[in-house]
Amino acid sequence: MPILKLPKDDPEKEMAFELEFQRSLTSRQRYDMMFKRSKEILQRLIAHGYRKPFEIVKRK
C-alpha cells in the first residue's frame, strides 16, 4: 500500500492521492477493505465496552 509523505499539510494533494489509490483498486478490493475495516471497528467497540456482543434473550 503506497504512503503519501508531505512536508506540510495539503488537503488537495491528500485527496488526489487517495482518489488515485482508490482508482487503482478493483471494486472487489475496495469492498474487501471496507468490510475488513468495519470488522476491526466493531471489535474495538466491543473490547472497549461500547457495544455488547450479540445476546440471545429467552422469552417466557
N, C-alpha and C positions, 0 to 999 in steps of 0.2 A: 504494500500500500504506500503510495507516494506521500511525502511530508512537505508541507509548504513552510519555508523559513523566510521571514521578512524582518528587516531591521526595525521597522516601525509598523504600528497597526495600520492596515489598509483594507477596509471592508470590501472595496470594489475588487481588489486582487484576490481576496479570500473567496468571494462569491464566484469569480471567474474560475478559480482553481477548483472549487467544489463542483461547479457545473460541468467542467471538463472531465473531472474524475467520474462523475455520475454518468456522463455520456459514454465513457469508455466501458462501462459495465453493461452486461445483458440485463434484461428485465428479471430474469431468474436470480441473478446475483444480487440485484437490488432488493428483491423480496426476501431472499435469504438473510441479507444483512439486517433488514428491518425486523424480521422475526427473531433473529438471534438477539438483537438489542432489546426487544420487548421482553424476552425471557430473562435477560440479565437484570433489567429494571424491576421486574416482578420479584425475582429472587432477593434483590436488595431491599425492596419494600417489606417483604416477609421477614427477612433477617433483622430488620430494624423495628419491627412491630407495627408498621403502618398498615399492614393488610394481613388478615388472618388467612391461613390456608383453608382450603375447602373443607367444610364440615357437613356431616350427614345429620339431619335433625329428624328424630323419631317422633311421630305424631301418635297420639293416643286415640 
